[in-house]
Amino acid sequence: MSISIPAPEWQVLQWMNTPEPLSLAALRGRVVLVIAFQMLCPGCVSLGLPQALCARKAFVGSGLAVIGLHTVFEHHEAQGSRAALAAFLHEYRIGFPVGIDAPSAYGGLPQTMQAYNMQGTPTTLLIDRAGRLRLHHFGHIEDMELGATIGRLLEQGA
């Protein structure tokens, strides 16, 4: 879905593949592609994460930041540990920064997942240079459609 509203800040418990914690405020001025995923989600492993890797490669040096958000809302025992996620990122060669979505204080959906009203994983988010959420898509989005949308946002100023 195409929209233009202020993107909520991420609520991340820990970051991986980055020396410093990231925030939307720190990434202002860049277009941000976020792929929300779970390790045990077949669509994430076969479509969402490979697509994020391709976008990162295709738009290298363009001002696009690619971020993963590991948002666990099921099978917590199997995919809830940092060690399991580290092994997964290593095995699938995911080198972009990945935030671990903060769990809900009340046992519901993780905090960032709630803030963005995500229906599940994979979910693709695109945030423009000014910090506005411009695309929110649950499930797989076609490569050409995503690439064209990224290209348009990169052409726009803040």
TIKE-308220 format. One record per residue: x, y, z of N, C-alpha, C, CB in turn; residue number from 1. Coordinates in steps of 0.001 Angstrom, whole numbers, m for minus. Each point is the difference from the previous one (the first is absolute). Glycine has a CB too. Example, Ala and Ser with C-alpha at 12.3 -4.5 7.8 and 13.67 -1.06 7.14 Angstrom:
2
<<13190 m5690 7800> <m890 1190 0> <900 1200 0> <m1892 m1173 1246> 1>;
<<1542 2223 m1966> <820 1190 60> <m770 1090 730> <1184 m628 m2145> 2>;
This chain:
158
<<844 m1160 0> <m844 1160 0> <898 1234 0> <m1863 m1242 1214> 1>;
<<1534 2220 m2015> <766 1235 m101> <m618 1050 924> <661 m540 m2394> 2>;
<<161 1135 3245> <m461 963 990> <1051 1088 185> <m1356 m1786 1160> 3>;
<<1072 2740 m326> <984 1031 340> <m333 556 1380> <353 587 m2452> 4>;
<<104 m1310 3477> <m214 413 1389> <1336 m98 735> <m2437 m786 m35> 5>;
<<2599 1505 1137> <1254 m138 761> <206 m1447 447> <m210 2386 784> 6>;
<<1402 m2896 m1020> <306 m1378 392> <291 m57 1497> <914 m493 m2306> 7>;
<<m1562 m426 3025> <310 m154 1429> <1445 m468 191> <m2423 m535 473> 8>;
<<3048 998 592> <1359 m455 332> <m51 m1477 365> <662 2315 810> 9>;
<<404 m3020 m1146> <84 m1427 323> <245 m182 1494> <880 m503 m2314> 10>;
<<m1438 m568 2854> <232 m389 1396> <836 m1269 m39> <m2199 1049 836> 11>;
<<3508 m889 m781> <921 m1113 m204> <698 m353 1305> <336 696 m2389> 12>;
<<m358 m1985 2698> <641 m522 1202> <1517 m38 m163> <m2050 m1360 485> 13>;
<<2522 869 m1641> <1431 m110 m311> <183 158 m1499> <407 m1523 1989> 14>;
<<806 1951 m2376> <368 83 m1412> <1090 m1005 m321> <m628 2422 m39> 15>;
<<592 m2934 m1173> <1035 m902 m494> <512 552 m1329> <m1058 m2018 1164> 16>;
<<2285 1693 m1502> <646 423 m1250> <189 1516 m94> <m1005 m1993 m1088> 17>;
<<1094 2658 2203> <276 1429 12> <699 330 1323> <m2018 511 m1503> 18>;
<<3052 341 1445> <709 315 1236> <m787 916 934> <2104 m279 m1259> 19>;
<<m3034 1037 716> <m789 953 788> <m1493 m280 m185> <1825 1742 m226> 20>;
<<m2628 m1489 1228> <m1450 m94 m184> <m459 990 m1075> <m282 m720 2413> 21>;
<<m727 335 m3168> <m535 858 m1051> <m1349 553 409> <1232 m1317 m1729> 22>;
<<m1588 2431 1118> <m1319 595 206> <m422 675 m1297> <431 345 2487> 23>;
<<m1712 m140 m2624> <m485 725 m1179> <559 1414 m24> <m2098 m1377 4> 24>;
<<2197 1994 1151> <546 1361 62> <1428 36 m528> <m1470 498 1971> 25>;
<<2270 m1498 m1632> <1394 m46 m460> <92 m271 m1497> <683 m801 2264> 26>;
<<m1702 178 m2839> <m2 m327 m1424> <m721 1048 m852> <78 m2396 642> 27>;
<<m532 3469 m3> <m693 1064 m743> <894 474 m1127> <m1276 718 2061> 28>;
<<701 m493 m3233> <759 385 m1179> <280 m1182 m919> <1020 1826 1333> 29>;
<<m1284 m3028 m853> <157 m1206 m815> <m1364 m654 m179> <2375 m341 832> 30>;
<<m2547 m387 m1911> <m1181 m833 m174> <284 m1295 755> <m609 1032 m2291> 31>;
<<m361 m1512 3050> <196 m1176 850> <m963 m1105 m424> <756 1463 1922> 32>;
<<m184 m2608 m2266> <m760 m1204 m299> <107 m902 1223> <418 184 m2530> 33>;
<<m1564 m542 3093> <m42 m891 1159> <m716 m1275 m410> <3 1953 1631> 34>;
<<622 m3085 m1328> <m667 m1284 m188> <m219 m603 1385> <1061 m363 m2312> 35>;
<<m2328 241 2700> <m350 m633 1267> <m123 m1496 m266> <m1211 2091 869> 36>;
<<1919 m2892 m68> <63 m1434 m268> <78 m796 1281> <1110 472 m2162> 37>;
<<m1313 m1787 1993> <260 m999 1028> <840 m1100 m641> <m2177 529 1249> 38>;
<<3071 m1108 m488> <870 m1052 m528> <m772 m1196 m538> <1720 734 1608> 39>;
<<m2829 m1078 m986> <m757 m1188 m388> <m1135 298 m973> <577 m962 2196> 40>;
<<m556 2122 m2799> <m1028 392 m962> <488 m367 m1409> <m808 1906 1516> 41>;
<<175 m2870 m2178> <452 m406 m1328> <28 1152 m1009> <m916 m2249 489> 42>;
<<m84 3122 m480> <m32 1130 m921> <1126 986 259> <m2452 m278 m163> 43>;
<<2853 407 1406> <1112 890 350> <1315 m548 m528> <m1233 740 2048> 44>;
<<1441 m2040 m1845> <1252 m648 m393> <122 m101 m1518> <m28 m1291 2143> 45>;
<<m1064 974 m2824> <82 m226 m1443> <m242 1251 m829> <m742 m2299 431> 46>;
<<54 3304 114> <m344 1180 m796> <451 1319 634> <m1939 m1280 m855> 47>;
<<1507 1540 2065> <237 1308 624> <1464 342 203> <m2152 m288 1110> 48>;
<<2888 m584 m456> <1414 279 270> <848 7 m1269> <m296 m1031 2241> 49>;
<<118 75 m3174> <753 99 m1252> <m298 1285 m770> <m7 m2479 m106> 50>;
<<m1242 2930 146> <m351 1239 m680> <710 1194 645> <m2232 m987 m622> 51>;
<<2307 998 1939> <705 1085 694> <1482 m15 m357> <m1663 m109 1888> 52>;
<<2254 m1081 m1981> <1404 m105 m405> <203 518 m1422> <276 m1973 1525> 53>;
<<m1203 1637 m2426> <87 485 m1389> <m147 1517 m61> <m934 m2184 m814> 54>;
<<15 2743 1577> <m187 1454 11> <1254 686 519> <m2474 m295 344> 55>;
<<3057 m273 688> <1233 580 557> <1107 23 m1057> <m640 m825 2302> 56>;
<<764 m259 m3033> <1028 m95 m1041> <m319 924 m1179> <450 m2377 690> 57>;
<<m1702 2406 m1126> <m396 796 m1162> <121 1497 250> <m1541 m1829 m644> 58>;
<<1323 2250 1889> <m11 1431 310> <1197 424 857> <m2489 m61 m143> 59>;
<<3575 m694 101> <1191 339 778> <481 1410 m367> <648 m2453 124> 60>;
<<m327 3240 888> <502 1354 m208> <m1052 1015 m399> <2097 m1038 m629> 61>;
<<m3368 660 688> <m1078 872 m474> <m686 802 1101> <m336 m1621 m1811> 62>;
<<609 1288 3051> <m725 636 1095> <m1090 m888 571> <488 2184 m1036> 63>;
<<m511 m3464 640> <m969 m944 545> <620 m736 1180> <m1089 m266 m2266> 64>;
<<393 255 3390> <395 m800 1160> <m933 m1202 65> <880 2044 1271> 65>;
<<m309 m3240 m1157> <m796 m1225 110> <129 m505 1428> <335 m589 m2464> 66>;
<<m1473 392 3088> <m61 m390 1410> <m901 m1225 142> <379 2402 743> 67>;
<<36 m3346 74> <m847 m1129 347> <m602 225 1381> <1402 m1548 m1422> 68>;
<<m2611 1073 1598> <m662 61 1308> <m491 m1406 313> <m703 2455 m299> 69>;
<<1375 m3104 1253> <m406 m1350 407> <m1117 167 1019> <2332 m1001 m421> 70>;
<<m3545 733 m13> <m1169 244 821> <m713 m1321 273> <m236 2329 m954> 71>;
<<538 m2916 2096> <m481 m1343 339> <m1345 98 708> <2374 m846 182> 72>;
<<m3389 272 m829> <m1331 m21 609> <m542 m1417 163> <m421 2237 m997> 73>;
<<1243 m3237 623> <m384 m1404 167> <1268 m847 127> <m2150 354 m1328> 74>;
<<2012 m1548 1855> <1130 m927 156> <1177 660 723> <m722 m1175 m2096> 75>;
<<437 1858 3187> <1019 747 744> <1168 m873 441> <m1790 1525 771> 76>;
<<1514 m2744 m352> <1064 m870 498> <1015 m314 m1096> <m1606 m984 1652> 77>;
<<1143 813 m2877> <868 m410 m1100> <778 1158 m625> <m1596 m1835 m434> 78>;
<<1050 3037 489> <664 1093 m704> <189 1255 845> <m966 m908 m2067> 79>;
<<777 792 3353> <67 1167 855> <1374 337 559> <m2291 m518 545> 80>;
<<3305 m325 m788> <1297 291 604> <905 768 m966> <m224 m2067 1405> 81>;
<<1065 2890 m821> <968 769 m791> <975 m938 m705> <m203 1934 1604> 82>;
<<604 m3016 m941> <941 m963 m592> <m606 m661 m1235> <1002 m415 2268> 83>;
<<m2278 52 m2205> <m658 m618 m1160> <m64 991 m1160> <m1362 m1475 1531> 84>;
<<1052 2728 m1239> <m58 1020 m1044> <1385 248 m592> <m1965 1059 1152> 85>;
<<2992 m1016 m321> <1367 206 m498> <400 m1122 m954> <600 1201 2129> 86>;
<<m921 m2433 m1770> <307 m1141 m875> <m775 102 m1307> <449 m1434 2016> 87>;
<<m1708 1806 m1943> <m835 162 m1193> <577 1072 m928> <m2020 m708 1328> 88>;
<<2365 1855 m781> <552 1095 m809> <1309 m413 m660> <m1088 1663 1524> 89>;
<<1899 m2420 m790> <1259 m493 m557> <m256 m990 m1145> <1102 323 2247> 90>;
<<m1958 m1288 m2021> <m269 m1037 m1001> <m613 566 m1274> <m309 m1619 1853> 91>;
<<m556 2617 m1717> <m666 583 m1169> <728 1237 m535> <m2162 m871 886> 92>;
<<3326 1149 m310> <855 1113 m438> <m748 1338 m9> <1302 m1623 m1385> 93>;
<<m2032 1860 2447> <m713 1269 174> <970 951 691> <m2314 m1129 147> 94>;
<<2837 2087 m899> <1002 906 548> <m526 1371 350> <1631 m1225 m1307> 95>;
<<m2884 1501 966> <m541 1318 348> <m446 14 1463> <m741 357 m2394> 96>;
<<603 842 2972> <m406 89 1407> <m1366 m647 247> <1330 2109 196> 97>;
<<m1435 m2803 916> <m1246 m658 390> <m301 362 1449> <394 m1916 m1633> 98>;
<<m1580 2464 1840> <m474 304 1345> <m917 m1102 489> <193 2454 m456> 99>;
<<m110 m2747 1735> <m900 m971 619> <m1139 785 632> <1884 m1680 434> 100>;
<<m3070 1513 m995> <m1177 739 466> <m233 m274 1484> <m1022 m113 m2310> 101>;
<<791 1169 3064> <m234 m124 1440> <m1331 m706 260> <1345 2099 417> 102>;
<<m1332 m3077 466> <m1259 m696 291> <m981 919 713> <1242 m2167 137> 103>;
<<m2492 1836 m258> <m1041 742 694> <101 m267 1495> <m1500 m114 m2029> 104>;
<<1235 1117 2815> <m1 m171 1449> <m1181 m857 454> <1140 2220 240> 105>;
<<m2129 m2391 m1125> <m1216 m722 371> <m147 m1325 m724> <m1054 2175 450> 106>;
<<2121 m2652 m1110> <m32 m1292 m647> <m635 m33 m1371> <m60 m897 2222> 107>;
<<m272 2051 m2783> <m596 33 m1335> <1065 98 m1076> <m2034 1070 955> 108>;
<<1693 m431 m2037> <938 184 m1108> <1160 893 417> <m1876 m295 m1635> 109>;
<<3056 101 1032> <1143 857 305> <m332 1478 m264> <1555 m1908 m571> 110>;
<<m840 2792 1243> <m347 1423 31> <23 698 m1356> <905 8 2267> 111>;
<<142 m240 m3069> <60 663 m1305> <m1056 m576 m928> <2457 428 300> 112>;
<<m2665 m1712 m205> <m1043 m647 m801> <m1356 638 300> <1312 m2166 m17> 113>;
<<m1571 2429 1298> <m1241 659 401> <m65 1433 m531> <m67 m1435 2057> 114>;
<<1166 2175 m1899> <21 1404 m395> <m296 187 m1487> <1643 422 1822> 115>;
<<m1221 m1400 m2641> <m226 76 m1441> <m1238 m788 m450> <2461 276 m285> 116>;
<<m3202 m837 1232> <m1190 m794 m320> <293 m1090 m1027> <m1400 1997 509> 117>;
<<2494 m2710 m307> <364 m1080 m919> <m928 m1183 201> <2395 754 2> 118>;
<<m2720 m1412 m1115> <m860 m1179 38> <795 m1280 188> <m1612 1191 m1455> 119>;
<<2893 m1172 1127> <839 m1182 91> <1308 248 m717> <m2020 m1474 133> 120>;
<<2692 386 m495> <1279 110 m688> <m51 m844 m1262> <1224 402 2179> 121>;
<<m495 m5 m3207> <816 1202 m90> <m865 1242 m221> <1885 m1382 m907> 122>;
<<m1421 2478 1466> <m597 1305 m259> <1110 923 m481> <m1824 m345 1758> 123>;
<<1552 1042 m2835> <947 952 m575> <m475 1411 300> <631 m1627 m1831> 124>;
<<293 2436 2363> <m272 1406 276> <1003 838 m776> <m930 m530 2307> 125>;
<<481 1636 m2880> <894 968 m631> <m258 1345 635> <52 m1287 m2184> 126>;
<<1020 1912 2633> <m68 1289 686> <819 984 m810> <m298 m1080 2291> 127>;
<<m294 2244 m2591> <698 966 m843> <1035 796 786> <m2031 151 m1432> 128>;
<<2735 728 741> <1102 763 588> <m449 898 1154> <1112 m56 m2220> 129>;
<<m2388 407 2231> <m538 871 1049> <m580 m787 1174> <m490 1695 m1754> 130>;
<<589 m3020 1710> <m500 m815 1106> <m1477 m340 m107> <1722 1043 1396> 131>;
<<m2295 m934 m2605> <m1412 m349 m204> <m102 m1424 m544> <m587 2431 m429> 132>;
<<m330 m3184 992> <m275 m1355 m479> <m729 116 m1327> <m113 m938 2366> 133>;
<<712 386 m3415> <m563 137 m1346> <m528 m1309 m565> <1565 1865 m365> 134>;
<<m1116 m2996 922> <m493 m1302 m455> <m47 m928 1201> <950 333 m2340> 135>;
<<m2051 m1046 2454> <m204 m1006 1047> <m661 m1177 m693> <m222 1727 1909> 136>;
<<967 m2827 m2057> <m523 m1120 m783> <236 m1314 735> <419 1272 m2130> 137>;
<<m1498 m1987 2403> <70 m1324 605> <76 m1045 m1100> <m1295 786 2021> 138>;
<<2218 m1727 m1891> <176 m1030 m1009> <1059 434 m1001> <m2388 m734 289> 139>;
<<2448 19 m1381> <1018 291 m1011> <m459 1134 m908> <770 m2391 73> 140>;
<<149 3282 m361> <m238 1069 m971> <900 m299 m1198> <m607 1742 1814> 141>;
<<105 m1555 m3003> <775 m299 m1205> <1272 842 m48> <m2118 m595 m1214> 142>;
<<3211 m8 766> <1299 675 m55> <m48 1302 m789> <1080 m2222 180> 143>;
<<m1711 2192 m1343> <m50 1196 m848> <m771 1124 696> <119 m1453 m2059> 144>;
<<m1200 1116 2714> <m802 999 706> <802 622 1145> <m2102 m1256 m606> 145>;
<<2772 412 1376> <809 503 1102> <1148 862 m523> <m603 m2025 1362> 146>;
<<1303 1547 m2380> <1113 755 m577> <m436 1350 m537> <1086 m2145 m566> 147>;
<<m2219 2181 m107> <m506 1270 m534> <m353 962 1125> <m874 m1203 m2014> 148>;
<<260 691 3060> <m368 862 1132> <1239 524 707> <m2128 m1286 290> 149>;
<<3123 438 m91> <1268 451 601> <623 1077 m876> <368 m2268 1059> 150>;
<<m324 2040 m2370> <579 969 m924> <m692 1350 74> <627 m1877 m1486> 151>;
<<m1956 1883 1532> <m747 1270 107> <349 734 1297> <m1877 m995 m1360> 152>;
<<1939 243 2458> <288 631 1291> <1433 536 39> <m1656 m1538 1110> 153>;
<<2584 837 m1751> <1386 479 m29> <123 1281 m810> <803 m2353 230> 154>;
<<m1642 2513 m1240> <36 1214 m831> <m562 1217 729> <m218 m1443 m2018> 155>;
<<m658 1204 2981> <m630 1097 733> <940 536 1069> <m2261 m997 m433> 156>;
<<2210 2271 663> <762 603 1106> <m738 m157 1304> <1011 1639 m1571> 157>;
<<m382 m1224 2633> <m616 m130 1338> <m1139 917 162> <2132 m656 926> 158>;
